[in-house]
Amino acid sequence: MSSKNIQVIPLNRSEGDLEIHLEMDNDTVSEARSVGTMYRGFENLLKGRAPLDGLVITPRICGICTTAHLKAAVKALDMMAGVPVPDDALRVRNLTLMAEQLQNDLRHSFLLFTPDFAGPAYRGHPLYTEALKRYRPIRGRSVVETVRQTKKIIEIIAILGGQWPHSSFMVPGGVVSVPGQNDISQCRSLLANFRHWYERRVLGCTLARWSDVRTPRDLGHWLHEKPEHRESDLGFFIRFSREAQLQELGKGHHRFISYGAYEMPARTALNDAAGDSYLFPPGLFENGRPSPFDQEKITEDVTFSHFKSDGAPRHPFEEATVIETPNENNEAYSWGKAPRYDGKPAETGPLAELVLASDPLIKGLLEEDGPNVFLRQLARLIRPALLFPAMDCWLGETGVNNEIFYIKNEPQENGRGFGLVQAHRGALGHWVTLEGGKISQYQVITPTTWNASPRDGNGIRGPWEEALVGTLIKDPEHPVEIEHTIRSFDPCMVCCVHAITGHGKRRTSKIFC
C-alpha cells in the first residue's frame, strides 16, 4: 500500500487563508488537519478599552457578518446592564440580522459553493453545460442575479440601522435608530421583491407549495411535479448533487449545536401556545435527540493551537489569548482554538439550526444519510423560506403601538456578560469582563472556530477534520471532494490581516473572496 502527503493550499473561494493538510492512504484521506494560518488579535485589541468600543470594533472582525458580531457584543452588555430590551428594538435587531443572513445564505450558495459544479473536475458530467451557464464565476446567470438581488436586500440594514456595513446602531438597552413608516414601507418593498426572486428562481414555486415538502418522499415528488421545480436553482442543485453523490461526502461527528436564533418579542403574532423564546430554539442534538443548551458547558482547548496554556480546557470567561511563537518542537498547527461542548466537538451552521428547530425535511434526510455535504448546503438554500413570514410579521408590527426602542441604563464599572447569537454560519459568542469601567477580558468564539477547530488534548478531531477522514479523492489534480466538504461548512477564516515583513515593516495583506 502506497501513501503520500498532499496539501490543498490555498482553498480558494473562502473568506481568508486556509490550509488543509491531508495524509493519504492511496486515494483515501486517512488523516486531516485544519490549519488556521493567521493571527488577528481582536481579543487582545479590546483589552483596556471602554465597553462601548466593542460595538465599534467587533463588527470589523468580519466584513460580511458585521450585524451578527454587533448583536453578540451588545447582548453581553445588555446582560451586564440588567435592563430588558423593548419589543420594537428586538424586532429591529432581528430584522437586520435576518437581512444579513438572506444575503449570505444565497451568496455562499451561488458564488462560493455551486461554482465548483462548473469547474474542471466535472467536465463530462451530463449537467456540466448547464452548470456553466448558471454558476461560471462572474458571468453565470445565477451568479449575476444573486449579486444583484442580495445587494438590494442588505439595504434593510442601512435603512433600519442607519448605515451598512459596520453599523453600531445596537446599544445596551435597545437601538438608537428609530424607523419611521416610510422606512418600514421601503423595507417591506425590498423584502417582497427579494421573496419574488427567491420563489421564482431559487425554489421554482411559492413558499406555500414549498411548505408542503416535509419528508424525503415529498422532496422527490416535488422535484418531478413540474418543470419549474426541476429547472429552479434548488432543483438543479438537488439533481447535480445526487449525480455527484454529495450525500456520501463529509459525514462528520453527527453532533450539532445552536445558540438559538431570533428572540421572540413578548407581544407578536408569531407567538404560539408553547411560548417559545426563539424563532429557532437553542440546544445540542446528539444520538437522535435534542437536549437543553447550557453555555457553562462551553470550553476552549489550545493543546494544538499557537497559544500558551496549562493544558486544561477553560470556559471563555477564564480563557486567555496568549501567543506562543510557533516552533518545530511543539505539536501546535493552528491559530484556531478548539471549542468543545461538554468536552466534545460539535458542528454548527444551518444544518444544526434546522435540526434543532425540528424541520421535518432536514431531520428526515438526516435520518436517512446522516450529516453530509448535500444536506448542509440544502439547509442553507431552504432556510430563507423560513425567514420571510417572520420578517413580514415583524415589519408590520414595528412602530405601530408607539413603543419605545431604548431603555436608558447606567454604564457598568464591573461585571461579566455574554452574548450568544446564531450568525448565518452558526453559533457565535462574545464573553466580556469589565474591571474599573474597562474591558479586562474579551473572548470570541465564531462559528468557524467551532467547525475548523484543531484536535483537542484528547486527540479528538474538529468537525472539518472528522468530515474529511475517509474521503476518496478521484482526481488529485482537482480534489473537488475536499473543496465540497469544507465549503459545505461555509469557512470564514479572515478577510484582511496585518503582517510583519522580513524587514520588520508592517504591511497589509488583503485576501478577496
N, C-alpha and C positions, 0 to 999 in steps of 0.2 A: 504494500500500500504506500503510495506516494503522498507527500504532504508539502504544502507551501504556505507562505505568508503573503498576504496582499494588503494593500492599503487603498481605501477609497478616499481620496484627498484631492480637492475638497468635494464635499457633497454640495453641488450647486442647487440653485432654486430653494434655498433655505435661508432663513434670516440669520446671518452671521457665519462665523467659521466653525466648521465641524469636521472632525476626522473620525472615521470608523475603522478600527483596526481589527482585522479578521484573521483567524487561524483556520486553515483549510485542511480537511482530510479528503483528498481527491477533489471533488467538486462541491463538497458539502461543508458548511460552516460548522466547525467544532467548538470554537470559542470566539467571543466578540468583546471588544472594548469600545465604549462610547467615550470619546476623548474631547472634552471641552478645552479649547486651546488658548483661551483668553481670560484675563482677569480685568474687571472693570472697576470694582471698588465702591459701588454706590453705598453699601452698608457702612463703610468707614467714612465716606464723604459726609454722611449725615451727622456723625457724632459731633457734639458741641454746638449744634445749630438749634435755633428756635423750632418748636414743634410744627408751626405753620409752614416752615421752609420745606418740610416733607411734601406738602401739597403742590409745591412748585417743582421740586427736584425729581420725585419718584415718577411722575408721568413721562419723564425723559429717559427712563430705563428702557423703554421700547417705543418706537415711533408709531406702531400700529395697534398697540393696546394701552394707549395713554389713559383712557377713561377707566379701564379696569384697575390700573395702578392707583389712580386718583381715588377711586372708591374704596379700595383696600386701605389706603393711607388714612382717609377721613373716617372710616369706620373705627379704626384704632383710637383716633382722637375722640370720636363720639362716645366710645366706651369710657374713656377717662373723664370726659365732661359730665357724663351721667344724665344727659337730657334726652328726651325722646325726639325722634326725627318726625316732623309733621308729615301727614299723608301725602300732600302735594309735593313735598320735597322728595319723598320716596319715589313718587311717580316720575319726577324729572330725572332722578338718578337712574332709575331702571330704564327709562326710555332711551337715554343717551347710551347706556351700556348695551342695550339691545340693538341700537343702530350700528354701533361698532361691531357687534357680533355678526349682524347680517352682512356687513361689508367683508369681514374676514372669512366667514364660512364660505362665501361664494368665491372670493378671490383665491383663497387657498385651493379650492376645488378645481378651478378652471385656469388659474395662472401658474400654479405650482405642482399640483398632483397630476391632472389629466394630460399635460403636455408630454409626459412620458409615453403615452399611448401613440404619440406622433413621432417618437424617437426611433433611432436605428434598430433597437432591439426587436421592434415589431414589424419591420419590413417583411412583407409576405403574409402578414396576418390578414384574414378576409375583411376586416373592418378598418384596415390601415388607411386606405384612401380617404374614407370618411373622417377618420380621426385627424388627418392632416387638415382637412377643411375646417374642422371645429377648433382644434387645440394647438395648431402650429404657433409657436411663440410669436407674439406681436401681431400677426396677421390672421390668425384663426378667428372664425366667426364668433365663437363663444368667448374667446379671449377678449376681443374688441368690445363685445356687448357687455361683458362683465365689468370691465374697467369703466365703461360709460355709466352703467347703472349704479354701481357701487360708489362711484364718485358723487352721485346725487343723493343717495340715502344717507351718507355721512353728514350731509348738511343739517340733519336733525340735531346733531351735537352742536354745531355752530349756532343754530337758532336758539336752542334751549340753554346752552352753556355760555354763549357769548363769543366763542372762538373755537377753532379746531386747527391743528392739533394742540396738545399740551395745555388744555384748558385747566383752570383752577377754580371753577365755579362751585364745587362742593366744599363746604366748610363745616366744622363741628357745629351741629345743631340744625343742619339743613343745606340750603343752596342760596347763593347770593343773586342769582339771575331769576327774575320773575317773568314768565312768559305771558304776553297778552293774547287775546283771542285771535288776532291776526297771525301771531307766531304759531299758535295751535293749528290754525287753518292751513298754513304753509306746510307744517309737519304732516298733517293728515293727507294733503295732496301728494307730498313726496312718498309717503308710505303706500298710498293707493297705486301710484304709478309703478313703484317697485314691486308691489304684490302682483300687479297685472303682468309684468315681465316675468316674474318668477313662475306664475301659473302657466303662462303661455310657452316659455322657452325651457324652463328647468323641469317642471312637472309634466307639462303637456295636458293638464287637466285642472279643474277647480280645486280649491282647498277642501270643499265639501266632498268631492269624489275621492280625493286622496285620504280623507279621514276614515273612509270605509276599508282601507287597506290595513288590516290588523294582524294578519298571520302570514307566514311564508307562502301558503297556498293562495291567499288573497293577492299577494305580490305577483305571483305567476299569472293569475287571471287578469290582473290589471295590465301587465306588460303586453299581453296578447289581445286585449279587449279592443283597442283602437290603434290605427297607425300613429296618431298623435302621441300616444303613450310610448310606443317603441322608438319614435324618432325624437322625442324630447331628450334633453341632455341627461336627465336621470335615467330614462330608458336606455339610451346609448351606453351610459356608464355601466348599467347592470349587464347588458349584453356583452360588452367588451370584457368586463371583469370576469364574467363566467367563462368566456372563451379562454381567457388568460389564467384561469383558476386562482384568482387572487384570494379566494376564500381559504386556500391552503397555505397562505403566507402569513407570517407574523403572529404566531399564536400567543406567546407571552405567558404571564403568570396567572391569568384569569382571576384577578383581584382588582377591584375598582374603587376609587374614592371620589367623592364630590362634596364640596363645602355648602352646597345649596345655592340656587340661583334665583334672584329677584324676590326680595322681601315683599310680602303682601301688605298693602295699606290696610289699616283697621277697617275702613269703610270702602268697599269696592264690590262691584257686581261680579267679580271673579271669585269671591269667597264662596266656598262650598260648605256643606254641612260638617265636614271634618275640621274646618277652620285651619287649614294648612297655613303655615307661616311663610312658606316659599312657594313660588310657582313650580320650581323643580327642587325636590327635597334633598337635604344633605344625607350622607351616610357612607357606609362601607358595604360593598357587595362581595361576598365570598361564599364558596360552597353552595351556590344557587340561591342564596337568601341575603336580604339586607340586614344591617344592624345599625343602631344609632351612632351618630358621629360624636366624638369627644376630642377636641383639639389638644387636650393634655396628653393624648397618646402619640402625638407627633414628636419625632426626634430627628436629628441630623447626625450622620456618621461621616467622618472625614478620613477614615483609615487609608483610602486610596485617592485622597484629594490633596492638593498642594497647600494645605493649611495645618497649623500646629494643633495638636490635640493630646489629651492624656489617654486616649484610646476608648473613652466612654461616650456612647451616643448621648446627645443632650437635647432637651427641649429648646426651641428657638429663643425663649427668654433667657436661657442660660448659655447659649452658644456664642462663641466669639468668631471673628473672621480675622485670623492672624496668619499672614502669609508665611509659608515655608518654602524657601527657594528650591525649585526642582533640582535634583541631582541624581547621579547614577546609582546611588546606594540605597535609595528607598523605592518602594513599590508604587508610589503615587503616580497616577497617569492622567488626572483631570483637574481642571479648575472648578468643576461642578462638585457639589456635595451630594450626599446620598440620603435623602429624606426617607423615613420609614414610619409606618403607622402600626402601632402595637408591635414594633420590632420587625415588620416585614415590608417589602416593597409593594407599591400599589400603582396601577395605571390610572391616569386621569385624562379627561377630554370629553368630546361629545358623546362617545360611546358610553363612558362611565356615567355621564349625566343622564342619558336616556334610559340606561339600565336601572339606575336608582329611581327614576321617575316612573318605572314600570311601564314603559312604552311597549305595547303588546307585540308589535312587529319586530322591534330590536331584540326583545327578550326571546321571542320565538326563534329568530335566526341564531342568537347566541346559544340556545339550547341545541340547535342542530349542528353547528360547526365550531362553536367556541369563538373566542376573540380572534380576529383576523383582519387583514388589510382591507378587504372588501367591506366588512361590517363597520370599521372605523370611518371609512370615507362615506359610506351610505348614511351613517348617523349624522355626519356633518352636512350632507346635502339635504336631508329632510328636516333637520332641526329648525330652519327658518319657518317652516309651515306651522310650527307650534308657537312661534312668537307673534305672528300677525294678529290673532284675535286679542291677545293681551295688550299689545301696543295700541290697537284701535280703541279698546276699552279705556285704557289709562289716558290716552289723549282726550277722549271725550269727557273724562272726569276731572281733568286738571283745571283748576281755577274757577270751577262753576259754583262753588259754595263760599267764595271769598275767604278761603282758608289761608293760614299763614304758611310761608315757605322757610321760615327760620325761627329758631328759639335761641335767644341770647344766652350765652354761658360765659363763665369766668375762666380765664386762662389757668391751666393747671401747672403747678410747680413740680409735683412729684406724682409718680404713678406708673402703672402699666396698662397697656391696652393692645388688643389685636384686632385686625380687620381681615375677614375672610370673604372672598367672592369667587364666583365661577367666571373666570375670563373665558374668552372663546376657545382657548387651548386647554382649559381645565382649572384645577384648583390653584388659586393664588392667595398667598397670605403675607401680611405685614405684621410684625411684632415690634412694639415700640416701648421703650422705658425712658422716663423723664426723671432727672435729678436737678433740682435748683432751677427749674424752668427751661432746661436744655436737654437735648437728646443725648442720653448716655449709652444707649444700645438701640440698634436698629437691625432687624433681620428680615430678609425677604426670601420666601420660597416660591418660585414661579412654577407654572405647570411643567415647563420643560425640565426644570430641576428634578421634579418627580420622575418624569419619563426617561430622561437622559442620564440618570444617576449612575455613577460607577458602582463597583462592588462595595459591600459594607464589610465590617470587621469579621463577619461570619462567612465571608466569601460568596454571599448571595448576589447574583447579578441584578442590575437595574432592569426596568421594563424593556428598554430598547435592546439591551444586550440579550436578555432572555428570548425576546421575539426573533432575534436573528439566528440563534443557535439552531442547527438542523436545516437551515435554508440551503436548497440546491441551486447553485448558480450555473445556468445553462451555457452562458457565454461570458467568460472572464473579461473580454474586451468591453462588454456592455452589461455590467451587473445590475440590471434593472430590478431584480428581485430585492436587492439591498435598498435601492432607492425607493421602491414602492413601500417597503416596510417602514423605513424611517419617516418618509413623507406622510404616511398614514397617521402619524402622531403630530404632524404639523410642527416641526422643530423650530425653535426660536432661540438661538444662542446669543448673538449680539447683532447690531446693525452698524455700529461705529465704535472704534476703540482707539485709545491713546497708547502709543508705544514709545519705547526708548530705542533710538538707533544705536549702532555700534560706536558712534562718535559722542554719545551721551546727549544728543539733542532730541527734543521732543518733536514728534510728528504725529499726524492724524491719518489713520488708515480707514477708508470707508469701504464697506462691503455692501454692494447693492444687490437686492434680491429680485 
